[in-house]
Amino acid sequence: MTCQTKCHYEVLSVPRDADAATIKKAHRKLALQHHPDKNTHKSPEEQDASAAEFKLIQAAYECLSDPVERKWYDEHRDMILRGGLHGNNGSGGNGGDGSSFLFDVMPYQFAGCYDGYSDDDPDGFYAVYGSVFEQIFQGEKDGFLSEGNIDYNDMPNAHLGEVSMGNSKSDWEDISAFYAAWEAFSSCLSYAWEDIYHLYDIKEAPNRRIRRLMEEDNRKKRKTAKKERIDEVCALVRFVKKRDPRVKKQREKIQREQEQRQAEKMREAEERKKEVAVAREEWRAEAERNMAEQEAADLDAGRIRLADLDSDDDYDYGGCKRGKKKKGKRKGKGKQKNTNYSGRREETGDDFNNDHMPEEIADATNDIGIPSENSSNIECDHVSQHVGVKEVVEGELQNFEEFAQDNTNEVDVSSSSEDDSDDDEPESWRCECCKKDFKSEKQFENHAKSKKHKENMKKYEKKLQKEAEKMAILDIMDEIP
């Protein structure tokens, strides 16, 4: 075994209480000084000495730069520099107690105990630590048999003999199984040599209470010694695993695979995002085409009947919603136009011609080929047509009022007459303005008094008026020669 035991703090020439920045600065300075590439001009002997010193510098920095490993090193520094627990470079105890079965691992928690990572070199990483773990397990087996056990296969940690350190060409499954087994190390020894009170002392105790206290002290000592042994071995496993090039290579491989998977996921996410955007645009274009086709079909089909419209439907098939107009202003304008028309009609006594048409009718006559002789006077004379429209509208409104009055009279029938004509009453009462059916007269009466019904009644009147105006316009168009 190549064992150059030297204090890490002395290698880096820093005090034991140096901080991380000081250690890093000292390592950089010494690494540049002893790096093999910086000493090519020296003799072969000097180059070998510089290479060995460079390895010690790297090992010291790896230990002191890790807070956990540095803490453990500070706690066991004296034992490591002394060469082990008993100063015999890894051999067992003095042979007088059971501690001789415990292989001393302290000297091997130092990077100078191996030389390189060659598979054929007996002082290489794999050869040195392969032998160390075999001797640890052999000590456990010998101690287990010395305690009176017959078959070592009954050992709780017998599975440690089934795994080996391997070499640089070993499969990752075997390497992973090796480290998994040793990271869960637990000693099977009793550690009875740590007892403070021996069997004779316990028997000579004055009473049972004292005996129990002695036994309790012995159990505590054994438990403490076992825990320390487990910590030593687990610390060695961590030390070796951290410096194993096979583990580093596997970690890099896993990291690359994770980065590739992450990049693949991001690429797939971007592709899905683009596909969703394209599908959204296609759907939007398809919806616009369908809407345009539907609007074209509606226009080709013509205007729908007034009776097919809902009472609240103000949709104008010209392509927009009809805005609400100010009733007062419209009503006043209508009266003014009718008054002007009466005076002009009596003064002139002329027959109806294109000069007296409203603009809407004049446009319609122009579309069918009737010329307008005096288009400048259209704005003054267009009110003449409103007399016929007014008469038609007033007639329709009068019919509607008579219809509403008849319904009201039917609702005001006395209770006595209801009892006499129960068989003749309808099963439901319907409001044509609101498009609703009622099961009783009381419901119909309450509905007739509601605000919603009155609003619908006004809308219904407007519809009748519009229908009357359209009919009047059609009649006028028919009268035009």
C-alpha positions as CSV (number, residue, x, y, z in Angstrom):
1,M,0.0,0.0,0.0
2,T,1.3,3.4,-0.9
3,C,0.7,5.4,2.2
4,Q,2.0,8.9,2.4
5,T,0.3,10.1,5.6
6,K,0.7,13.8,5.8
7,C,-1.6,16.4,7.3
8,H,-3.8,18.2,4.8
9,Y,-3.3,21.5,6.4
10,E,0.5,21.1,6.2
11,V,0.2,20.1,2.5
12,L,-1.7,23.4,1.7
13,S,0.3,25.4,4.2
14,V,-2.8,26.8,5.9
15,P,-3.8,26.9,9.6
16,R,-6.4,24.5,10.9
17,D,-8.9,27.3,11.4
18,A,-8.5,28.6,7.8
19,D,-11.7,29.6,6.0
20,A,-12.8,28.3,2.6
21,A,-11.5,31.3,0.6
22,T,-8.0,30.9,2.2
23,I,-7.9,27.2,1.4
24,K,-9.0,27.8,-2.2
25,K,-6.4,30.5,-2.7
26,A,-3.6,28.3,-1.3
27,H,-4.7,25.3,-3.5
28,R,-4.6,27.4,-6.6
29,K,-1.2,28.7,-5.9
30,L,0.3,25.3,-5.1
31,A,-1.5,23.6,-8.0
32,L,0.0,26.0,-10.5
33,Q,3.4,25.5,-9.0
34,H,3.4,21.7,-9.0
35,H,1.2,20.9,-12.1
36,P,2.9,18.5,-14.4
37,D,2.5,20.8,-17.4
38,K,4.4,23.5,-15.6
39,N,7.4,21.3,-14.8
40,T,8.3,19.8,-18.2
41,H,11.6,21.6,-18.2
42,K,12.8,19.8,-15.0
43,S,14.6,16.5,-14.7
44,P,12.6,13.2,-14.6
45,E,13.2,12.9,-10.9
46,E,11.9,16.4,-10.2
47,Q,8.9,15.8,-12.4
48,D,8.0,12.6,-10.5
49,A,8.3,14.5,-7.2
50,S,6.2,17.3,-8.4
51,A,3.5,14.9,-9.7
52,A,3.4,13.2,-6.3
53,E,3.1,16.5,-4.5
54,F,0.4,17.6,-6.9
55,K,-1.6,14.4,-6.0
56,L,-1.3,15.3,-2.3
57,I,-2.4,18.9,-3.0
58,Q,-5.5,17.7,-4.9
59,A,-6.4,15.1,-2.2
60,A,-6.0,17.8,0.6
61,Y,-8.2,20.2,-1.3
62,E,-10.9,17.6,-2.0
63,C,-11.1,16.8,1.7
64,L,-10.9,20.4,3.1
65,S,-13.3,21.9,0.5
66,D,-16.1,19.6,1.6
67,P,-17.5,20.8,5.0
68,V,-18.8,17.3,6.0
69,E,-15.5,15.6,5.1
70,R,-13.4,18.3,6.7
71,K,-15.4,18.0,10.0
72,W,-14.8,14.2,10.1
73,Y,-11.1,14.7,9.3
74,D,-10.7,17.2,12.1
75,E,-12.3,14.8,14.6
76,H,-10.0,11.8,13.5
77,R,-6.9,13.7,12.4
78,D,-4.7,12.4,15.2
79,M,-5.6,8.7,14.5
80,I,-5.1,9.1,10.8
81,L,-1.6,10.7,11.2
82,R,-0.8,8.0,13.8
83,G,-1.6,5.3,11.3
84,G,-4.8,4.0,12.8
85,L,-6.4,3.3,16.1
86,H,-3.3,1.5,17.4
87,G,-0.7,3.0,15.3
88,N,0.0,-0.3,13.3
89,N,-1.1,0.8,9.9
90,G,-4.4,-0.9,9.6
91,S,-3.8,-4.1,11.5
92,G,-6.2,-5.2,14.2
93,G,-6.0,-4.6,17.9
94,N,-3.4,-5.9,20.3
95,G,-5.0,-9.4,20.3
96,G,-6.0,-9.3,24.0
97,D,-9.7,-8.6,23.3
98,G,-12.3,-8.9,20.6
99,S,-11.3,-5.7,19.0
100,S,-8.7,-7.7,17.0
101,F,-11.5,-8.6,14.6
102,L,-12.1,-5.0,13.7
103,F,-10.1,-4.0,10.7
104,D,-8.8,-0.4,11.1
105,V,-10.1,1.7,8.3
106,M,-8.7,5.1,9.4
107,P,-5.5,4.9,7.3
108,Y,-7.6,4.4,4.1
109,Q,-9.6,7.6,4.4
110,F,-6.7,9.4,2.9
111,A,-6.1,9.8,-0.9
112,G,-2.4,9.0,-0.5
113,C,-3.1,5.3,0.2
114,Y,-3.6,4.5,-3.5
115,D,-1.8,5.3,-6.6
116,G,-3.9,5.9,-9.8
117,Y,-6.9,3.9,-11.1
118,S,-5.1,1.2,-13.1
119,D,-6.7,-2.3,-13.0
120,D,-3.3,-4.1,-13.0
121,D,-1.5,-1.9,-10.4
122,P,-1.6,-3.6,-6.9
123,D,-1.4,-0.1,-5.4
124,G,-4.2,1.2,-7.6
125,F,-7.6,2.4,-6.4
126,Y,-9.6,-0.8,-7.2
127,A,-7.0,-3.2,-5.7
128,V,-6.4,-1.3,-2.5
129,Y,-10.1,-0.7,-1.6
130,G,-11.2,-4.1,-2.8
131,S,-8.8,-5.6,-0.3
132,V,-10.0,-3.2,2.4
133,F,-13.6,-4.2,2.1
134,E,-12.8,-7.9,2.0
135,Q,-10.8,-7.6,5.3
136,I,-13.7,-5.7,6.9
137,F,-16.1,-8.4,6.1
138,Q,-13.6,-11.1,7.1
139,G,-13.3,-9.5,10.5
140,E,-17.1,-9.5,10.9
141,K,-17.2,-13.2,10.0
142,D,-14.4,-14.2,12.4
143,G,-15.9,-12.3,15.3
144,F,-19.3,-13.7,14.7
145,L,-17.9,-17.3,14.8
146,S,-15.8,-16.5,17.9
147,E,-18.9,-15.5,19.8
148,G,-20.2,-19.1,19.7
149,N,-22.1,-19.1,16.4
150,I,-21.6,-22.1,14.0
151,D,-22.8,-21.0,10.6
152,Y,-21.6,-17.6,9.3
153,N,-24.5,-17.6,6.8
154,D,-26.7,-16.7,9.8
155,M,-24.9,-13.4,10.0
156,P,-27.3,-10.4,9.5
157,N,-24.7,-8.9,7.1
158,A,-23.8,-12.1,5.3
159,H,-24.9,-10.5,2.0
160,L,-21.7,-8.3,2.0
161,G,-19.7,-11.4,0.9
162,E,-21.8,-11.6,-2.3
163,V,-20.6,-8.2,-3.7
164,S,-17.2,-7.1,-4.7
165,M,-15.4,-3.8,-5.6
166,G,-14.7,-4.9,-9.2
167,N,-12.6,-2.8,-11.6
168,S,-13.0,-0.1,-14.2
169,K,-14.7,-2.6,-16.6
170,S,-17.4,-3.8,-14.2
171,D,-21.1,-3.3,-15.1
172,W,-22.9,-0.5,-13.4
173,E,-25.5,-3.0,-11.9
174,D,-22.7,-4.7,-10.0
175,I,-21.1,-1.4,-8.9
176,S,-24.5,-0.1,-7.7
177,A,-25.2,-3.3,-5.8
178,F,-21.8,-3.1,-4.1
179,Y,-22.3,0.5,-2.9
180,A,-25.9,-0.1,-1.9
181,A,-24.9,-3.1,0.3
182,W,-22.0,-1.3,2.0
183,E,-23.9,2.0,2.5
184,A,-26.3,0.0,4.7
185,F,-23.5,-1.6,6.7
186,S,-24.4,-2.8,10.2
187,S,-22.0,-4.7,12.4
188,C,-23.1,-8.1,13.7
189,L,-20.6,-8.2,16.6
190,S,-21.6,-7.9,20.3
191,Y,-18.7,-5.6,21.3
192,A,-18.6,-7.3,24.7
193,W,-14.9,-6.3,25.1
194,E,-16.2,-2.7,25.7
195,D,-17.9,-3.7,29.0
196,I,-16.9,-1.7,32.0
197,Y,-18.0,-4.4,34.5
198,H,-17.2,-8.0,33.9
199,L,-19.3,-11.0,34.9
200,Y,-17.5,-11.4,38.3
201,D,-18.1,-7.8,39.2
202,I,-21.8,-8.1,38.4
203,K,-22.1,-11.2,40.5
204,E,-20.5,-9.5,43.5
205,A,-22.9,-6.5,43.4
206,P,-24.5,-5.9,46.8
207,N,-28.1,-5.9,45.5
208,R,-30.2,-6.3,42.4
209,R,-30.5,-2.5,41.7
210,I,-26.7,-2.2,41.5
211,R,-26.5,-5.2,39.2
212,R,-29.0,-3.7,36.8
213,L,-27.1,-0.4,36.8
214,M,-23.9,-2.2,35.9
215,E,-25.6,-4.1,33.1
216,E,-27.1,-0.9,31.8
217,D,-23.7,0.8,31.7
218,N,-22.3,-2.2,29.8
219,R,-25.2,-2.0,27.2
220,K,-24.5,1.7,26.7
221,K,-20.8,1.1,26.1
222,R,-21.5,-1.7,23.6
223,K,-24.1,0.4,21.8
224,T,-21.7,3.4,21.6
225,A,-18.9,1.2,20.3
226,K,-21.1,-0.4,17.7
227,K,-22.3,3.0,16.5
228,E,-18.8,4.3,16.2
229,R,-17.8,1.2,14.1
230,I,-20.8,1.7,11.8
231,D,-20.0,5.4,11.3
232,E,-16.3,4.6,10.5
233,V,-17.2,2.1,7.8
234,C,-20.0,4.3,6.3
235,A,-17.5,7.2,6.2
236,L,-15.1,5.0,4.3
237,V,-17.8,4.0,1.9
238,R,-18.6,7.7,1.2
239,F,-15.0,8.5,0.8
240,V,-14.4,5.8,-1.7
241,K,-17.6,6.4,-3.6
242,K,-16.9,10.1,-4.0
243,R,-13.5,9.3,-5.7
244,D,-14.7,6.3,-7.8
245,P,-14.4,7.4,-11.5
246,R,-17.1,4.9,-12.4
247,V,-19.6,6.7,-10.2
248,K,-18.6,10.1,-11.6
249,K,-19.0,8.7,-15.1
250,Q,-22.5,7.3,-14.3
251,R,-23.6,10.6,-12.7
252,E,-22.5,12.5,-15.8
253,K,-24.4,10.0,-18.0
254,I,-27.5,10.4,-15.9
255,Q,-27.2,14.2,-16.0
256,R,-26.8,14.1,-19.8
257,E,-29.9,11.9,-20.2
258,Q,-31.9,14.2,-17.9
259,E,-30.9,17.2,-20.0
260,Q,-31.8,15.4,-23.2
261,R,-35.2,14.4,-21.8
262,Q,-35.8,17.9,-20.6
263,A,-34.8,19.3,-24.0
264,E,-37.1,16.7,-25.7
265,K,-40.0,17.7,-23.4
266,M,-39.5,21.4,-24.2
267,R,-39.3,20.6,-27.9
268,E,-42.5,18.5,-27.8
269,A,-44.2,21.3,-25.8
270,E,-43.2,23.9,-28.5
271,E,-44.5,21.6,-31.2
272,R,-47.8,21.0,-29.4
273,K,-48.1,24.8,-28.9
274,K,-47.6,25.4,-32.6
275,E,-50.1,22.6,-33.5
276,V,-52.7,24.1,-31.2
277,A,-52.1,27.6,-32.7
278,V,-52.5,26.2,-36.2
279,A,-55.6,24.3,-35.3
280,R,-57.1,27.4,-33.6
281,E,-56.5,29.4,-36.7
282,E,-58.1,26.7,-38.9
283,W,-61.1,26.5,-36.7
284,R,-61.5,30.3,-36.7
285,A,-61.2,30.4,-40.4
286,E,-63.7,27.6,-40.8
287,A,-66.1,29.3,-38.4
288,E,-65.9,32.5,-40.3
289,R,-66.6,30.7,-43.6
290,N,-69.6,28.9,-42.1
291,M,-70.9,32.2,-40.7
292,A,-70.5,33.9,-44.1
293,E,-72.2,31.0,-45.8
294,Q,-75.1,31.1,-43.3
295,E,-75.5,34.9,-43.7
296,A,-75.5,34.5,-47.5
297,A,-78.1,31.8,-47.2
298,D,-80.3,34.0,-44.9
299,L,-80.1,36.8,-47.4
300,D,-81.0,34.5,-50.3
301,A,-83.9,33.2,-48.4
302,G,-85.3,36.7,-47.9
303,R,-86.9,38.4,-44.9
304,I,-88.8,36.2,-42.5
305,R,-92.4,36.8,-41.6
306,L,-93.2,39.2,-38.8
307,A,-95.2,36.5,-37.0
308,D,-92.1,34.3,-36.8
309,L,-90.2,37.0,-34.8
310,D,-90.1,36.8,-31.0
311,S,-91.7,39.7,-29.2
312,D,-88.3,40.9,-28.0
313,D,-86.5,40.3,-31.3
314,D,-85.3,43.6,-32.7
315,Y,-82.9,42.0,-35.2
316,D,-82.8,43.8,-38.6
317,Y,-81.9,41.5,-41.5
318,G,-80.0,44.5,-43.0
319,G,-77.1,43.4,-40.8
320,C,-77.4,45.3,-37.5
321,K,-79.5,46.0,-34.4
322,R,-82.1,48.6,-34.6
323,G,-81.3,51.4,-32.3
324,K,-83.9,52.8,-29.9
325,K,-85.4,56.1,-31.2
326,K,-86.6,59.0,-29.1
327,K,-90.4,58.6,-29.0
328,G,-91.2,62.2,-28.2
329,K,-89.3,63.7,-31.0
330,R,-90.6,61.1,-33.5
331,K,-94.1,61.7,-32.4
332,G,-93.9,65.4,-32.7
333,K,-92.3,65.3,-36.1
334,G,-95.1,63.0,-37.3
335,K,-97.8,65.4,-36.2
336,Q,-96.1,68.3,-37.9
337,K,-95.7,66.5,-41.1
338,N,-99.4,65.4,-41.2
339,T,-100.5,69.0,-40.5
340,N,-98.3,70.4,-43.3
341,Y,-99.6,67.8,-45.7
342,S,-103.3,68.7,-45.1
343,G,-102.7,72.4,-45.9
344,R,-100.7,71.6,-49.0
345,R,-103.2,69.1,-50.3
346,E,-106.1,71.5,-50.0
347,E,-104.1,74.4,-51.6
348,T,-102.9,72.6,-54.6
349,G,-105.5,70.0,-55.2
350,D,-103.0,68.1,-57.4
351,D,-103.2,64.4,-57.9
352,F,-100.5,62.1,-56.5
353,N,-97.2,62.1,-58.5
354,N,-93.5,61.5,-57.9
355,D,-93.0,65.0,-56.6
356,H,-95.0,64.2,-53.5
357,M,-93.4,60.9,-52.7
358,P,-91.3,60.3,-49.6
359,E,-87.6,59.6,-50.2
360,E,-88.1,55.9,-49.6
361,I,-90.9,55.6,-52.2
362,A,-89.0,57.9,-54.7
363,D,-86.0,55.6,-54.4
364,A,-88.2,52.6,-55.0
365,T,-89.9,54.2,-58.1
366,N,-86.5,55.1,-59.5
367,D,-85.4,51.5,-59.1
368,I,-88.3,50.3,-61.2
369,G,-87.8,52.9,-63.9
370,I,-90.2,55.8,-63.0
371,P,-88.4,59.1,-63.5
372,S,-88.7,62.0,-61.1
373,E,-89.6,65.3,-62.7
374,N,-88.7,67.6,-59.8
375,S,-86.3,65.9,-57.4
376,S,-85.5,69.2,-55.6
377,N,-89.0,69.4,-54.2
378,I,-89.1,65.9,-52.7
379,E,-88.1,67.0,-49.3
380,C,-90.9,69.5,-49.1
381,D,-93.6,67.3,-50.7
382,H,-92.8,63.8,-49.3
383,V,-95.3,64.2,-46.4
384,S,-98.2,63.8,-48.8
385,Q,-97.9,60.1,-48.7
386,H,-98.3,59.9,-45.0
387,V,-102.1,60.5,-45.1
388,G,-102.8,57.0,-46.5
389,V,-100.2,55.4,-44.2
390,K,-101.8,57.2,-41.2
391,E,-105.2,56.0,-42.1
392,V,-104.1,52.4,-42.4
393,V,-102.2,52.5,-39.2
394,E,-105.1,54.1,-37.3
395,G,-107.4,51.4,-38.6
396,E,-105.1,48.7,-37.5
397,L,-104.6,50.3,-34.1
398,Q,-108.4,50.6,-33.7
399,N,-108.8,46.9,-34.6
400,F,-106.2,46.0,-32.0
401,E,-107.9,48.1,-29.3
402,E,-111.2,46.5,-30.0
403,F,-109.5,43.1,-29.7
404,A,-107.8,44.1,-26.4
405,Q,-111.2,45.5,-25.2
406,D,-112.9,42.2,-26.0
407,N,-110.3,40.3,-24.1
408,T,-110.8,42.7,-21.1
409,N,-114.5,42.3,-21.2
410,E,-114.1,38.5,-21.2
411,V,-111.8,38.8,-18.2
412,D,-114.4,41.0,-16.3
413,V,-117.1,38.3,-16.4
414,S,-118.7,37.9,-12.9
415,S,-118.2,34.8,-10.8
416,S,-121.8,33.8,-11.1
417,S,-121.6,33.6,-14.9
418,E,-118.3,31.6,-14.5
419,D,-120.1,28.9,-12.5
420,D,-122.8,28.7,-15.2
421,S,-120.3,28.4,-18.1
422,D,-117.5,26.2,-16.6
423,D,-117.7,23.8,-19.5
424,D,-117.4,26.6,-22.1
425,E,-114.3,28.2,-20.6
426,P,-111.0,27.6,-22.4
427,E,-108.4,25.4,-20.8
428,S,-105.8,28.2,-21.1
429,W,-105.6,31.9,-21.6
430,R,-103.0,33.2,-24.1
431,C,-101.4,36.6,-24.4
432,E,-100.4,37.2,-28.0
433,C,-98.2,40.1,-27.2
434,C,-96.0,38.1,-24.7
435,K,-96.5,34.7,-26.4
436,K,-97.5,33.2,-23.0
437,D,-100.2,30.8,-21.9
438,F,-102.0,30.9,-18.5
439,K,-104.0,28.3,-16.7
440,S,-106.5,30.7,-15.0
441,E,-108.1,34.1,-15.5
442,K,-106.5,35.3,-12.3
443,Q,-103.1,34.6,-13.7
444,F,-104.0,36.4,-17.0
445,E,-105.3,39.4,-15.1
446,N,-102.2,39.7,-13.0
447,H,-100.1,39.4,-16.1
448,A,-102.1,42.1,-17.9
449,K,-101.3,44.5,-15.1
450,S,-97.6,43.7,-15.1
451,K,-95.0,46.2,-16.4
452,K,-93.5,43.6,-18.8
453,H,-96.9,43.1,-20.5
454,K,-97.3,46.8,-21.0
455,E,-93.9,47.1,-22.6
456,N,-94.7,44.2,-24.9
457,M,-98.0,45.8,-25.8
458,K,-96.2,48.9,-26.9
459,K,-93.8,46.8,-29.0
460,Y,-96.7,45.0,-30.5
461,E,-98.3,48.2,-31.5
462,K,-95.1,49.4,-33.2
463,K,-95.0,46.2,-35.1
464,L,-98.5,46.6,-36.3
465,Q,-97.7,50.2,-37.3
466,K,-94.7,49.1,-39.3
467,E,-96.7,46.3,-41.0
468,A,-99.4,48.8,-41.9
469,E,-96.8,51.2,-43.3
470,K,-95.3,48.5,-45.4
471,M,-98.8,47.5,-46.7
472,A,-99.6,51.1,-47.5
473,I,-96.3,51.5,-49.4
474,L,-97.1,48.3,-51.4
475,D,-100.6,49.6,-52.2
476,I,-99.1,52.9,-53.4
477,M,-96.6,51.1,-55.5
478,D,-99.4,49.1,-57.1
479,E,-101.3,52.4,-57.9
480,I,-98.3,53.9,-59.7
481,P,-99.0,53.6,-63.5
